Structures are given as structure tokens and as C-alpha cells.
Amino acid sequence: MSETRPGLKTTEFWLALAVTLLGAVAGIYAEAQWAQVAGIVAAALASAGYGFQRASVKRTESGVAAALEERLAARGIVKGDR
């Protein structure tokens, strides 16, 4: 299993950052009120989506590693307590 890369090194981070910045700029400089609201909502959703995605990846990775270690310990391959 490969290790999780730091957030700054992921494509998801850079895409979320781009959408957040573009949404914020659209929210600030758009003339129509609906476009301002849409820009701010897009920025908020991109930020929240990235945060949830990273949390999910880290939660899954830690759960898989713990389950694997537990199975190996049960078979006597590695020690359960370190």
C-alpha cells in the first residue's frame, strides 16, 4: 500500500485551491448578484469538499493499516504491542 502524500503535493489540493480562488474572485468582481452568490458558494463547496476528501483518505488509510497489523499480530508475524 502506498503512503498518503502531503496535501500540497496532490492534484486535488491544487484543483480545490484554483476553484476556491476563482469562486472568490467571481464573488467579489461579478456585477450580477446571483453570480456573486454562485462564486462564493463554489468557493465554499470546493474548500469543504477537499477537506472531507482528505479526511476520508487519512481515515481509510489508518483503518487499513490498523486492520493489517491486527491480522499479522494474530498470526504471530508481528508483535501487537510496540
C-alpha positions in Angstrom: 0.0 0.0 0.0 1.4 3.4 -0.9 1.6 6.2 1.7 -0.6 9.2 1.6 1.1 12.2 0.1 1.1 15.5 1.8 -1.8 17.7 0.8 0.3 20.2 -1.1 1.6 17.5 -3.4 -1.9 16.3 -4.5 -3.8 17.3 -7.6 -6.9 17.5 -5.6 -5.4 20.3 -3.5 -4.4 22.4 -6.4 -7.8 21.9 -8.2 -9.6 22.8 -5.0 -7.4 25.9 -4.5 -8.0 27.0 -8.1 -11.8 26.6 -7.8 -11.8 28.4 -4.4 -9.8 31.3 -5.7 -11.8 31.6 -8.9 -15.0 31.4 -7.0 -13.8 34.1 -4.5 -12.7 36.4 -7.4 -16.1 35.9 -9.2 -17.9 36.6 -5.9 -16.0 39.8 -5.5 -16.0 41.2 -9.0 -19.2 39.9 -10.5 -21.8 42.5 -11.3 -24.8 40.3 -11.0 -25.9 39.4 -7.5 -26.6 35.7 -8.5 -23.0 35.4 -9.9 -21.6 36.8 -6.6 -23.5 34.2 -4.6 -22.6 31.4 -7.0 -18.9 32.3 -6.8 -18.9 32.3 -3.0 -20.9 29.1 -2.9 -18.5 27.4 -5.4 -15.5 28.5 -3.3 -17.1 27.2 -0.1 -18.1 23.9 -1.6 -14.6 23.4 -3.1 -12.9 24.0 0.2 -15.3 21.8 2.1 -15.1 19.0 -0.5 -11.3 19.0 -0.3 -11.4 18.9 3.5 -13.8 15.9 3.6 -11.8 14.1 0.9 -8.5 14.4 2.7 -10.1 13.3 6.0 -11.6 10.3 4.2 -8.3 9.3 2.7 -6.5 9.6 6.0 -9.3 7.7 7.9 -9.3 4.9 5.4 -5.5 4.6 5.4 -5.2 4.5 9.2 -8.1 1.9 9.4 -6.5 -0.3 6.8 -3.1 -0.2 8.4 -4.5 -1.0 11.8 -6.5 -3.9 10.5 -3.5 -5.3 8.7 -1.3 -5.0 11.8 -4.0 -6.7 13.9 -4.2 -9.6 11.4 -0.5 -10.1 11.3 -0.3 -9.9 15.1 -3.0 -12.6 15.4 -0.9 -14.9 13.2 2.3 -14.2 15.2 4.0 -12.5 12.3 4.4 -9.1 14.1 4.1 -8.1 17.7 0.8 -6.4 18.6 2.3 -4.1 21.1 5.2 -1.8 20.1 
